[in-house]
Amino acid sequence: MIVLKQQKKFKNDMSKVSFSDSQFNKYILYLSLLRNNEELPLEAKNHALKGDWKNFDEFHIGGDLVIIYHFIEDSVLELVRIGTHGCKYLITSDKKFVDCGIKIMNYENYLN
């Protein structure tokens, strides 16, 4: 079975997330499926990310709540971030998230 790991940012995000019962059940189910190398249901909208995050995937657990993750050498499932699409993350070229509400003064660096 694949080992599950959480990045520090994911743990911090989790402390701020409020799951409905349905979202919590999907969270548990989807992680179990991924750990057993099984496909997620279509409703999870599991898909690969692009650009600097091309080695990462994202799935939905209800509403606009999403989880970003990736596999490390097919033996580790690493959870990277959890959050909502309502609060769009800006992902910079150095693979860091700029949290919502932070204004970027020199935004030209992030347009490409």
Biopython code that builds the backbone (N, CA, C, O; Angstrom):
import numpy as np
from Bio.PDB.StructureBuilder import StructureBuilder

atoms = [
    (1, "MET", "N", (0.848, -1.185, 0.000)),
    (1, "MET", "CA", (0.000, 0.000, 0.000)),
    (1, "MET", "C", (0.891, 1.247, 0.000)),
    (1, "MET", "O", (1.988, 1.237, 0.560)),
    (2, "ILE", "N", (0.420, 2.288, -0.618)),
    (2, "ILE", "CA", (1.146, 3.550, -0.712)),
    (2, "ILE", "C", (1.101, 4.286, 0.626)),
    (2, "ILE", "O", (0.059, 4.350, 1.278)),
    (3, "VAL", "N", (2.233, 4.833, 1.019)),
    (3, "VAL", "CA", (2.352, 5.582, 2.271)),
    (3, "VAL", "C", (1.804, 6.994, 2.055)),
    (3, "VAL", "O", (2.002, 7.582, 0.991)),
    (4, "LEU", "N", (1.126, 7.529, 3.047)),
    (4, "LEU", "CA", (0.541, 8.860, 2.984)),
    (4, "LEU", "C", (1.383, 9.840, 3.794)),
    (4, "LEU", "O", (1.691, 9.587, 4.959)),
    (5, "LYS", "N", (1.763, 10.985, 3.162)),
    (5, "LYS", "CA", (2.517, 12.032, 3.845)),
    (5, "LYS", "C", (1.796, 13.364, 3.665)),
    (5, "LYS", "O", (1.075, 13.563, 2.687)),
    (6, "GLN", "N", (1.997, 14.271, 4.617)),
    (6, "GLN", "CA", (1.426, 15.611, 4.542)),
    (6, "GLN", "C", (2.546, 16.641, 4.605)),
    (6, "GLN", "O", (3.392, 16.592, 5.498)),
    (7, "GLN", "N", (2.549, 17.569, 3.660)),
    (7, "GLN", "CA", (3.481, 18.680, 3.769)),
    (7, "GLN", "C", (3.018, 19.597, 4.900)),
    (7, "GLN", "O", (1.847, 19.586, 5.282)),
    (8, "LYS", "N", (3.935, 20.379, 5.423)),
    (8, "LYS", "CA", (3.622, 21.279, 6.534)),
    (8, "LYS", "C", (2.499, 22.246, 6.161)),
    (8, "LYS", "O", (1.617, 22.511, 6.978)),
    (9, "LYS", "N", (2.524, 22.777, 4.927)),
    (9, "LYS", "CA", (1.474, 23.705, 4.483)),
    (9, "LYS", "C", (0.112, 23.014, 4.473)),
    (9, "LYS", "O", (-0.901, 23.631, 4.803)),
    (10, "PHE", "N", (0.086, 21.743, 4.099)),
    (10, "PHE", "CA", (-1.168, 20.997, 4.094)),
    (10, "PHE", "C", (-1.720, 20.898, 5.514)),
    (10, "PHE", "O", (-2.914, 21.095, 5.739)),
    (11, "LYS", "N", (-0.849, 20.595, 6.459)),
    (11, "LYS", "CA", (-1.285, 20.505, 7.854)),
    (11, "LYS", "C", (-1.846, 21.838, 8.339)),
    (11, "LYS", "O", (-2.866, 21.879, 9.026)),
    (12, "ASN", "N", (-1.176, 22.922, 7.977)),
    (12, "ASN", "CA", (-1.680, 24.252, 8.347)),
    (12, "ASN", "C", (-3.028, 24.525, 7.701)),
    (12, "ASN", "O", (-3.940, 25.038, 8.349)),
    (13, "ASP", "N", (-3.154, 24.180, 6.416)),
    (13, "ASP", "CA", (-4.429, 24.364, 5.713)),
    (13, "ASP", "C", (-5.543, 23.580, 6.399)),
    (13, "ASP", "O", (-6.654, 24.083, 6.567)),
    (14, "MET", "N", (-5.238, 22.340, 6.795)),
    (14, "MET", "CA", (-6.246, 21.473, 7.412)),
    (14, "MET", "C", (-6.811, 22.078, 8.693)),
    (14, "MET", "O", (-7.980, 21.872, 9.020)),
    (15, "SER", "N", (-5.990, 22.816, 9.406)),
    (15, "SER", "CA", (-6.463, 23.418, 10.651)),
    (15, "SER", "C", (-7.491, 24.523, 10.396)),
    (15, "SER", "O", (-8.193, 24.947, 11.314)),
    (16, "LYS", "N", (-7.575, 24.982, 9.154)),
    (16, "LYS", "CA", (-8.494, 26.059, 8.801)),
    (16, "LYS", "C", (-9.728, 25.567, 8.035)),
    (16, "LYS", "O", (-10.663, 26.334, 7.803)),
    (17, "VAL", "N", (-9.729, 24.293, 7.646)),
    (17, "VAL", "CA", (-10.804, 23.742, 6.825)),
    (17, "VAL", "C", (-11.935, 23.240, 7.704)),
    (17, "VAL", "O", (-11.714, 22.614, 8.741)),
    (18, "SER", "N", (-13.144, 23.528, 7.266)),
    (18, "SER", "CA", (-14.328, 23.001, 7.938)),
    (18, "SER", "C", (-15.049, 22.086, 6.943)),
    (18, "SER", "O", (-15.630, 22.553, 5.964)),
    (19, "PHE", "N", (-15.000, 20.788, 7.208)),
    (19, "PHE", "CA", (-15.616, 19.793, 6.330)),
    (19, "PHE", "C", (-17.092, 19.605, 6.668)),
    (19, "PHE", "O", (-17.470, 19.604, 7.839)),
    (20, "SER", "N", (-17.914, 19.449, 5.651)),
    (20, "SER", "CA", (-19.248, 18.904, 5.884)),
    (20, "SER", "C", (-19.056, 17.399, 6.038)),
    (20, "SER", "O", (-17.986, 16.881, 5.717)),
    (21, "ASP", "N", (-20.063, 16.697, 6.519)),
    (21, "ASP", "CA", (-19.951, 15.234, 6.640)),
    (21, "ASP", "C", (-19.690, 14.594, 5.287)),
    (21, "ASP", "O", (-18.891, 13.664, 5.177)),
    (22, "SER", "N", (-20.365, 15.093, 4.257)),
    (22, "SER", "CA", (-20.193, 14.563, 2.908)),
    (22, "SER", "C", (-18.755, 14.775, 2.414)),
    (22, "SER", "O", (-18.156, 13.861, 1.848)),
    (23, "GLN", "N", (-18.205, 15.968, 2.625)),
    (23, "GLN", "CA", (-16.834, 16.249, 2.205)),
    (23, "GLN", "C", (-15.843, 15.374, 2.964)),
    (23, "GLN", "O", (-14.889, 14.862, 2.378)),
    (24, "PHE", "N", (-16.063, 15.201, 4.256)),
    (24, "PHE", "CA", (-15.160, 14.378, 5.054)),
    (24, "PHE", "C", (-15.177, 12.931, 4.572)),
    (24, "PHE", "O", (-14.125, 12.299, 4.476)),
    (25, "ASN", "N", (-16.364, 12.401, 4.268)),
    (25, "ASN", "CA", (-16.469, 11.030, 3.757)),
    (25, "ASN", "C", (-15.768, 10.875, 2.419)),
    (25, "ASN", "O", (-15.099, 9.869, 2.181)),
    (26, "LYS", "N", (-15.914, 11.864, 1.542)),
    (26, "LYS", "CA", (-15.219, 11.825, 0.245)),
    (26, "LYS", "C", (-13.714, 11.915, 0.434)),
    (26, "LYS", "O", (-12.959, 11.221, -0.247)),
    (27, "TYR", "N", (-13.276, 12.757, 1.346)),
    (27, "TYR", "CA", (-11.855, 12.898, 1.641)),
    (27, "TYR", "C", (-11.257, 11.540, 2.017)),
    (27, "TYR", "O", (-10.232, 11.135, 1.469)),
    (28, "ILE", "N", (-11.895, 10.849, 2.943)),
    (28, "ILE", "CA", (-11.415, 9.536, 3.382)),
    (28, "ILE", "C", (-11.470, 8.525, 2.230)),
    (28, "ILE", "O", (-10.506, 7.794, 2.001)),
    (29, "LEU", "N", (-12.584, 8.482, 1.512)),
    (29, "LEU", "CA", (-12.744, 7.544, 0.402)),
    (29, "LEU", "C", (-11.710, 7.789, -0.693)),
    (29, "LEU", "O", (-11.062, 6.848, -1.152)),
    (30, "TYR", "N", (-11.551, 9.040, -1.115)),
    (30, "TYR", "CA", (-10.643, 9.350, -2.223)),
    (30, "TYR", "C", (-9.190, 9.058, -1.873)),
    (30, "TYR", "O", (-8.435, 8.568, -2.714)),
    (31, "LEU", "N", (-8.796, 9.353, -0.642)),
    (31, "LEU", "CA", (-7.427, 9.023, -0.243)),
    (31, "LEU", "C", (-7.223, 7.514, -0.211)),
    (31, "LEU", "O", (-6.157, 7.026, -0.585)),
    (32, "SER", "N", (-8.230, 6.773, 0.228)),
    (32, "SER", "CA", (-8.143, 5.306, 0.228)),
    (32, "SER", "C", (-7.998, 4.772, -1.191)),
    (32, "SER", "O", (-7.194, 3.875, -1.446)),
    (33, "LEU", "N", (-8.775, 5.325, -2.108)),
    (33, "LEU", "CA", (-8.691, 4.887, -3.505)),
    (33, "LEU", "C", (-7.311, 5.176, -4.080)),
    (33, "LEU", "O", (-6.715, 4.312, -4.723)),
    (34, "LEU", "N", (-6.802, 6.375, -3.857)),
    (34, "LEU", "CA", (-5.479, 6.727, -4.378)),
    (34, "LEU", "C", (-4.385, 5.851, -3.777)),
    (34, "LEU", "O", (-3.459, 5.443, -4.479)),
    (35, "ARG", "N", (-4.486, 5.561, -2.485)),
    (35, "ARG", "CA", (-3.478, 4.718, -1.827)),
    (35, "ARG", "C", (-3.501, 3.289, -2.353)),
    (35, "ARG", "O", (-2.507, 2.571, -2.246)),
    (36, "ASN", "N", (-4.629, 2.875, -2.919)),
    (36, "ASN", "CA", (-4.746, 1.531, -3.485)),
    (36, "ASN", "C", (-4.633, 1.532, -5.005)),
    (36, "ASN", "O", (-5.021, 0.566, -5.662)),
    (37, "ASN", "N", (-4.097, 2.625, -5.565)),
    (37, "ASN", "CA", (-3.905, 2.763, -7.018)),
    (37, "ASN", "C", (-5.192, 2.595, -7.807)),
    (37, "ASN", "O", (-5.185, 2.040, -8.907)),
    (38, "GLU", "N", (-6.297, 3.072, -7.248)),
    (38, "GLU", "CA", (-7.578, 2.993, -7.930)),
    (38, "GLU", "C", (-7.982, 4.371, -8.448)),
    (38, "GLU", "O", (-7.552, 5.399, -7.925)),
    (39, "GLU", "N", (-8.818, 4.369, -9.486)),
    (39, "GLU", "CA", (-9.311, 5.615, -10.084)),
    (39, "GLU", "C", (-10.295, 6.304, -9.151)),
    (39, "GLU", "O", (-11.062, 5.651, -8.443)),
    (40, "LEU", "N", (-10.261, 7.622, -9.159)),
    (40, "LEU", "CA", (-11.265, 8.391, -8.415)),
    (40, "LEU", "C", (-12.531, 8.495, -9.256)),
    (40, "LEU", "O", (-12.455, 8.452, -10.484)),
    (41, "PRO", "N", (-13.688, 8.631, -8.623)),
    (41, "PRO", "CA", (-14.920, 8.800, -9.397)),
    (41, "PRO", "C", (-14.888, 10.122, -10.169)),
    (41, "PRO", "O", (-14.170, 11.050, -9.797)),
    (42, "LEU", "N", (-15.662, 10.194, -11.229)),
    (42, "LEU", "CA", (-15.691, 11.398, -12.072)),
    (42, "LEU", "C", (-16.046, 12.656, -11.288)),
    (42, "LEU", "O", (-15.555, 13.740, -11.604)),
    (43, "GLU", "N", (-16.895, 12.523, -10.267)),
    (43, "GLU", "CA", (-17.299, 13.691, -9.490)),
    (43, "GLU", "C", (-16.122, 14.349, -8.764)),
    (43, "GLU", "O", (-16.221, 15.508, -8.363)),
    (44, "ALA", "N", (-15.012, 13.627, -8.591)),
    (44, "ALA", "CA", (-13.829, 14.184, -7.935)),
    (44, "ALA", "C", (-13.082, 15.159, -8.854)),
    (44, "ALA", "O", (-12.260, 15.951, -8.392)),
    (45, "LYS", "N", (-13.373, 15.095, -10.138)),
    (45, "LYS", "CA", (-12.724, 15.979, -11.124)),
    (45, "LYS", "C", (-11.201, 15.951, -10.967)),
    (45, "LYS", "O", (-10.539, 16.988, -11.022)),
    (46, "ASN", "N", (-10.667, 14.762, -10.772)),
    (46, "ASN", "CA", (-9.226, 14.587, -10.611)),
    (46, "ASN", "C", (-8.532, 14.958, -11.913)),
    (46, "ASN", "O", (-8.900, 14.465, -12.979)),
    (47, "HIS", "N", (-7.529, 15.826, -11.829)),
    (47, "HIS", "CA", (-6.813, 16.217, -13.039)),
    (47, "HIS", "C", (-5.407, 16.703, -12.707)),
    (47, "HIS", "O", (-5.118, 17.159, -11.601)),
    (48, "ALA", "N", (-4.549, 16.585, -13.713)),
    (48, "ALA", "CA", (-3.173, 17.048, -13.577)),
    (48, "ALA", "C", (-3.146, 18.568, -13.685)),
    (48, "ALA", "O", (-3.930, 19.177, -14.413)),
    (49, "LEU", "N", (-2.224, 19.157, -12.942)),
    (49, "LEU", "CA", (-2.024, 20.596, -13.036)),
    (49, "LEU", "C", (-0.997, 20.881, -14.123)),
    (49, "LEU", "O", (-0.319, 19.969, -14.596)),
    (50, "LYS", "N", (-0.883, 22.135, -14.516)),
    (50, "LYS", "CA", (-0.019, 22.511, -15.638)),
    (50, "LYS", "C", (1.085, 23.456, -15.182)),
    (50, "LYS", "O", (1.132, 23.891, -14.032)),
    (51, "GLY", "N", (1.963, 23.753, -16.119)),
    (51, "GLY", "CA", (3.025, 24.722, -15.878)),
    (51, "GLY", "C", (4.029, 24.206, -14.864)),
    (51, "GLY", "O", (4.442, 23.048, -14.914)),
    (52, "ASP", "N", (4.415, 25.075, -13.947)),
    (52, "ASP", "CA", (5.394, 24.707, -12.929)),
    (52, "ASP", "C", (4.897, 23.579, -12.038)),
    (52, "ASP", "O", (5.691, 22.921, -11.366)),
    (53, "TRP", "N", (3.597, 23.354, -12.028)),
    (53, "TRP", "CA", (2.993, 22.322, -11.192)),
    (53, "TRP", "C", (2.611, 21.082, -11.986)),
    (53, "TRP", "O", (1.706, 20.345, -11.595)),
    (54, "LYS", "N", (3.301, 20.849, -13.106)),
    (54, "LYS", "CA", (2.929, 19.746, -13.991)),
    (54, "LYS", "C", (3.057, 18.366, -13.348)),
    (54, "LYS", "O", (2.481, 17.406, -13.860)),
    (55, "ASN", "N", (3.779, 18.239, -12.264)),
    (55, "ASN", "CA", (3.921, 16.944, -11.585)),
    (55, "ASN", "C", (2.946, 16.771, -10.430)),
    (55, "ASN", "O", (3.083, 15.849, -9.625)),
    (56, "PHE", "N", (1.962, 17.660, -10.352)),
    (56, "PHE", "CA", (0.984, 17.627, -9.277)),
    (56, "PHE", "C", (-0.408, 17.429, -9.847)),
    (56, "PHE", "O", (-0.673, 17.752, -11.005)),
    (57, "ASP", "N", (-1.297, 16.893, -9.014)),
    (57, "ASP", "CA", (-2.692, 16.679, -9.395)),
    (57, "ASP", "C", (-3.596, 17.350, -8.374)),
    (57, "ASP", "O", (-3.163, 17.747, -7.292)),
    (58, "GLU", "N", (-4.867, 17.464, -8.751)),
    (58, "GLU", "CA", (-5.855, 18.094, -7.877)),
    (58, "GLU", "C", (-7.154, 17.318, -7.985)),
    (58, "GLU", "O", (-7.534, 16.873, -9.068)),
    (59, "PHE", "N", (-7.839, 17.156, -6.848)),
    (59, "PHE", "CA", (-9.186, 16.587, -6.893)),
    (59, "PHE", "C", (-10.102, 17.376, -5.974)),
    (59, "PHE", "O", (-9.654, 18.026, -5.029)),
    (60, "HIS", "N", (-11.396, 17.306, -6.268)),
    (60, "HIS", "CA", (-12.426, 18.032, -5.530)),
    (60, "HIS", "C", (-13.118, 17.081, -4.559)),
    (60, "HIS", "O", (-13.356, 15.917, -4.880)),
    (61, "ILE", "N", (-13.435, 17.584, -3.377)),
    (61, "ILE", "CA", (-14.151, 16.748, -2.415)),
    (61, "ILE", "C", (-15.519, 17.322, -2.077)),
    (61, "ILE", "O", (-16.121, 16.965, -1.064)),
    (62, "GLY", "N", (-15.996, 18.203, -2.924)),
    (62, "GLY", "CA", (-17.329, 18.772, -2.731)),
    (62, "GLY", "C", (-17.279, 20.280, -2.671)),
    (62, "GLY", "O", (-16.349, 20.864, -2.115)),
    (63, "GLY", "N", (-18.281, 20.898, -3.245)),
    (63, "GLY", "CA", (-18.284, 22.352, -3.318)),
    (63, "GLY", "C", (-17.067, 22.794, -4.107)),
    (63, "GLY", "O", (-16.772, 22.244, -5.168)),
    (64, "ASP", "N", (-16.369, 23.782, -3.592)),
    (64, "ASP", "CA", (-15.147, 24.208, -4.277)),
    (64, "ASP", "C", (-13.897, 23.846, -3.469)),
    (64, "ASP", "O", (-12.847, 24.466, -3.634)),
    (65, "LEU", "N", (-14.013, 22.848, -2.603)),
    (65, "LEU", "CA", (-12.879, 22.405, -1.792)),
    (65, "LEU", "C", (-12.031, 21.409, -2.590)),
    (65, "LEU", "O", (-12.533, 20.390, -3.064)),
    (66, "VAL", "N", (-10.740, 21.721, -2.729)),
    (66, "VAL", "CA", (-9.834, 20.897, -3.537)),
    (66, "VAL", "C", (-8.601, 20.495, -2.733)),
    (66, "VAL", "O", (-8.224, 21.151, -1.762)),
    (67, "ILE", "N", (-7.988, 19.399, -3.167)),
    (67, "ILE", "CA", (-6.738, 18.916, -2.578)),
    (67, "ILE", "C", (-5.714, 18.788, -3.689)),
    (67, "ILE", "O", (-5.982, 18.185, -4.729)),
    (68, "ILE", "N", (-4.534, 19.362, -3.461)),
    (68, "ILE", "CA", (-3.419, 19.242, -4.398)),
    (68, "ILE", "C", (-2.462, 18.212, -3.823)),
    (68, "ILE", "O", (-2.125, 18.252, -2.639)),
    (69, "TYR", "N", (-2.022, 17.280, -4.680)),
    (69, "TYR", "CA", (-1.181, 16.176, -4.224)),
    (69, "TYR", "C", (-0.254, 15.730, -5.338)),
    (69, "TYR", "O", (-0.380, 16.167, -6.482)),
    (70, "HIS", "N", (0.682, 14.851, -4.988)),
    (70, "HIS", "CA", (1.499, 14.181, -5.997)),
    (70, "HIS", "C", (2.055, 12.894, -5.414)),
    (70, "HIS", "O", (2.070, 12.685, -4.201)),
    (71, "PHE", "N", (2.509, 12.043, -6.314)),
    (71, "PHE", "CA", (3.122, 10.785, -5.911)),
    (71, "PHE", "C", (4.633, 10.924, -5.981)),
    (71, "PHE", "O", (5.170, 11.544, -6.900)),
    (72, "ILE", "N", (5.310, 10.342, -5.002)),
    (72, "ILE", "CA", (6.765, 10.319, -4.988)),
    (72, "ILE", "C", (7.190, 8.883, -5.238)),
    (72, "ILE", "O", (6.967, 8.004, -4.405)),
    (73, "GLU", "N", (7.800, 8.652, -6.385)),
    (73, "GLU", "CA", (8.311, 7.327, -6.759)),
    (73, "GLU", "C", (7.289, 6.209, -6.583)),
    (73, "GLU", "O", (7.653, 5.104, -6.181)),
    (74, "ASP", "N", (6.061, 6.468, -6.866)),
    (74, "ASP", "CA", (4.990, 5.464, -6.815)),
    (74, "ASP", "C", (4.801, 4.782, -5.466)),
    (74, "ASP", "O", (4.045, 3.816, -5.365)),
    (75, "SER", "N", (5.478, 5.270, -4.428)),
    (75, "SER", "CA", (5.326, 4.616, -3.123)),
    (75, "SER", "C", (4.803, 5.562, -2.043)),
    (75, "SER", "O", (4.424, 5.124, -0.957)),
    (76, "VAL", "N", (4.784, 6.869, -2.348)),
    (76, "VAL", "CA", (4.340, 7.861, -1.366)),
    (76, "VAL", "C", (3.329, 8.791, -2.021)),
    (76, "VAL", "O", (3.575, 9.336, -3.098)),
    (77, "LEU", "N", (2.201, 8.963, -1.366)),
    (77, "LEU", "CA", (1.201, 9.952, -1.779)),
    (77, "LEU", "C", (1.374, 11.144, -0.848)),
    (77, "LEU", "O", (1.092, 11.052, 0.347)),
    (78, "GLU", "N", (1.838, 12.264, -1.399)),
    (78, "GLU", "CA", (2.094, 13.448, -0.588)),
    (78, "GLU", "C", (1.004, 14.483, -0.816)),
    (78, "GLU", "O", (0.762, 14.915, -1.943)),
    (79, "LEU", "N", (0.349, 14.876, 0.276)),
    (79, "LEU", "CA", (-0.684, 15.901, 0.242)),
    (79, "LEU", "C", (0.001, 17.259, 0.387)),
    (79, "LEU", "O", (0.754, 17.484, 1.334)),
    (80, "VAL", "N", (-0.268, 18.164, -0.562)),
    (80, "VAL", "CA", (0.472, 19.414, -0.639)),
    (80, "VAL", "C", (-0.331, 20.592, -0.101)),
    (80, "VAL", "O", (0.158, 21.341, 0.746)),
    (81, "ARG", "N", (-1.556, 20.762, -0.585)),
    (81, "ARG", "CA", (-2.414, 21.876, -0.140)),
    (81, "ARG", "C", (-3.865, 21.425, -0.140)),
    (81, "ARG", "O", (-4.240, 20.499, -0.860)),
    (82, "ILE", "N", (-4.681, 22.089, 0.677)),
    (82, "ILE", "CA", (-6.128, 21.935, 0.635)),
    (82, "ILE", "C", (-6.715, 23.333, 0.769)),
    (82, "ILE", "O", (-6.273, 24.127, 1.600)),
    (83, "GLY", "N", (-7.704, 23.622, -0.048)),
    (83, "GLY", "CA", (-8.320, 24.945, -0.011)),
    (83, "GLY", "C", (-9.464, 25.024, -0.991)),
    (83, "GLY", "O", (-9.862, 24.023, -1.587)),
    (84, "THR", "N", (-9.989, 26.222, -1.150)),
    (84, "THR", "CA", (-11.131, 26.412, -2.033)),
    (84, "THR", "C", (-10.743, 27.169, -3.287)),
    (84, "THR", "O", (-9.784, 27.941, -3.301)),
    (85, "HIS", "N", (-11.509, 26.930, -4.338)),
    (85, "HIS", "CA", (-11.320, 27.686, -5.568)),
    (85, "HIS", "C", (-11.813, 29.113, -5.389)),
    (85, "HIS", "O", (-11.398, 30.006, -6.128)),
    (86, "GLY", "N", (-12.688, 29.342, -4.426)),
    (86, "GLY", "CA", (-13.177, 30.695, -4.176)),
    (86, "GLY", "C", (-12.055, 31.618, -3.752)),
    (86, "GLY", "O", (-12.157, 32.836, -3.894)),
    (87, "CYS", "N", (-11.004, 31.050, -3.242)),
    (87, "CYS", "CA", (-9.819, 31.804, -2.828)),
    (87, "CYS", "C", (-8.683, 31.306, -3.711)),
    (87, "CYS", "O", (-7.918, 30.428, -3.313)),
    (88, "LYS", "N", (-8.577, 31.866, -4.902)),
    (88, "LYS", "CA", (-7.586, 31.386, -5.869)),
    (88, "LYS", "C", (-6.175, 31.560, -5.326)),
    (88, "LYS", "O", (-5.819, 32.618, -4.808)),
    (89, "TYR", "N", (-5.388, 30.518, -5.452)),
    (89, "TYR", "CA", (-3.990, 30.594, -5.073)),
    (89, "TYR", "C", (-3.193, 31.084, -6.274)),
    (89, "TYR", "O", (-3.459, 30.681, -7.406)),
    (90, "LEU", "N", (-2.238, 31.933, -6.036)),
    (90, "LEU", "CA", (-1.287, 32.311, -7.071)),
    (90, "LEU", "C", (-0.077, 31.425, -6.874)),
    (90, "LEU", "O", (0.561, 31.461, -5.822)),
    (91, "ILE", "N", (0.240, 30.637, -7.869)),
    (91, "ILE", "CA", (1.362, 29.727, -7.781)),
    (91, "ILE", "C", (2.514, 30.348, -8.555)),
    (91, "ILE", "O", (2.418, 30.534, -9.768)),
    (92, "THR", "N", (3.586, 30.666, -7.874)),
    (92, "THR", "CA", (4.708, 31.344, -8.501)),
    (92, "THR", "C", (5.657, 30.339, -9.125)),
    (92, "THR", "O", (5.535, 29.135, -8.900)),
    (93, "SER", "N", (6.597, 30.833, -9.904)),
    (93, "SER", "CA", (7.513, 29.953, -10.621)),
    (93, "SER", "C", (8.421, 29.165, -9.680)),
    (93, "SER", "O", (8.975, 28.142, -10.081)),
    (94, "ASP", "N", (8.585, 29.620, -8.437)),
    (94, "ASP", "CA", (9.393, 28.859, -7.494)),
    (94, "ASP", "C", (8.535, 27.911, -6.658)),
    (94, "ASP", "O", (8.948, 27.450, -5.594)),
    (95, "LYS", "N", (7.333, 27.629, -7.162)),
    (95, "LYS", "CA", (6.414, 26.644, -6.582)),
    (95, "LYS", "C", (5.957, 27.005, -5.178)),
    (95, "LYS", "O", (5.742, 26.119, -4.350)),
    (96, "LYS", "N", (5.807, 28.288, -4.901)),
    (96, "LYS", "CA", (5.282, 28.742, -3.623)),
    (96, "LYS", "C", (3.904, 29.332, -3.840)),
    (96, "LYS", "O", (3.616, 29.888, -4.899)),
    (97, "PHE", "N", (3.068, 29.210, -2.848)),
    (97, "PHE", "CA", (1.735, 29.772, -2.904)),
    (97, "PHE", "C", (1.752, 31.144, -2.265)),
    (97, "PHE", "O", (2.339, 31.336, -1.200)),
    (98, "VAL", "N", (1.111, 32.093, -2.915)),
    (98, "VAL", "CA", (0.873, 33.384, -2.293)),
    (98, "VAL", "C", (-0.567, 33.340, -1.824)),
    (98, "VAL", "O", (-1.485, 33.240, -2.638)),
    (99, "ASP", "N", (-0.767, 33.412, -0.532)),
    (99, "ASP", "CA", (-2.109, 33.278, 0.017)),
    (99, "ASP", "C", (-3.001, 34.442, -0.387)),
    (99, "ASP", "O", (-2.521, 35.529, -0.709)),
    (100, "CYS", "N", (-4.285, 34.203, -0.367)),
    (100, "CYS", "CA", (-5.263, 35.215, -0.730)),
    (100, "CYS", "C", (-5.121, 36.440, 0.168)),
    (100, "CYS", "O", (-4.787, 36.340, 1.349)),
    (101, "GLY", "N", (-5.382, 37.582, -0.423)),
    (101, "GLY", "CA", (-5.355, 38.813, 0.346)),
    (101, "GLY", "C", (-4.016, 39.520, 0.311)),
    (101, "GLY", "O", (-3.920, 40.680, 0.712)),
    (102, "ILE", "N", (-2.985, 38.846, -0.160)),
    (102, "ILE", "CA", (-1.681, 39.484, -0.255)),
    (102, "ILE", "C", (-1.574, 40.141, -1.622)),
    (102, "ILE", "O", (-1.772, 39.485, -2.645)),
    (103, "LYS", "N", (-1.270, 41.406, -1.644)),
    (103, "LYS", "CA", (-1.142, 42.132, -2.901)),
    (103, "LYS", "C", (0.299, 42.043, -3.378)),
    (103, "LYS", "O", (1.242, 42.220, -2.607)),
    (104, "ILE", "N", (0.443, 41.766, -4.653)),
    (104, "ILE", "CA", (1.769, 41.684, -5.249)),
    (104, "ILE", "C", (2.003, 42.979, -6.014)),
    (104, "ILE", "O", (1.270, 43.294, -6.951)),
    (105, "MET", "N", (3.019, 43.726, -5.615)),
    (105, "MET", "CA", (3.279, 45.017, -6.228)),
    (105, "MET", "C", (3.910, 44.867, -7.603)),
    (105, "MET", "O", (3.594, 45.642, -8.506)),
    (106, "ASN", "N", (4.794, 43.892, -7.787)),
    (106, "ASN", "CA", (5.459, 43.696, -9.064)),
    (106, "ASN", "C", (4.867, 42.463, -9.738)),
    (106, "ASN", "O", (5.491, 41.402, -9.769)),
    (107, "TYR", "N", (3.672, 42.610, -10.272)),
    (107, "TYR", "CA", (2.957, 41.450, -10.801)),
    (107, "TYR", "C", (3.437, 41.008, -12.173)),
    (107, "TYR", "O", (3.082, 39.913, -12.609)),
    (108, "GLU", "N", (4.233, 41.817, -12.877)),
    (108, "GLU", "CA", (4.689, 41.446, -14.209)),
    (108, "GLU", "C", (5.451, 40.108, -14.200)),
    (108, "GLU", "O", (5.416, 39.363, -15.179)),
    (109, "ASN", "N", (6.138, 39.814, -13.088)),
    (109, "ASN", "CA", (6.891, 38.563, -12.987)),
    (109, "ASN", "C", (5.988, 37.339, -13.008)),
    (109, "ASN", "O", (6.465, 36.229, -13.245)),
    (110, "TYR", "N", (4.700, 37.516, -12.767)),
    (110, "TYR", "CA", (3.790, 36.368, -12.632)),
    (110, "TYR", "C", (2.835, 36.219, -13.807)),
    (110, "TYR", "O", (1.932, 35.383, -13.768)),
    (111, "LEU", "N", (3.022, 37.010, -14.839)),
    (111, "LEU", "CA", (2.071, 36.987, -15.951)),
    (111, "LEU", "C", (2.338, 35.849, -16.933)),
    (111, "LEU", "O", (1.415, 35.445, -17.641)),
    (112, "ASN", "N", (3.525, 35.328, -17.007)),
    (112, "ASN", "CA", (3.842, 34.272, -17.985)),
    (112, "ASN", "C", (3.668, 32.898, -17.425)),
    (112, "ASN", "O", (3.896, 31.913, -18.126)),
]
sb = StructureBuilder()
sb.init_structure("model")
sb.init_model(0)
sb.init_chain("A")
sb.init_seg("    ")
for serial, (resi, resn, name, xyz) in enumerate(atoms, 1):
    if name == "N":
        sb.init_residue(resn, " ", resi, " ")
    sb.init_atom(name, np.array(xyz, "f"), 0.0, 1.0, " ", f" {name:<3s}", serial, name[0])
structure = sb.get_structure()
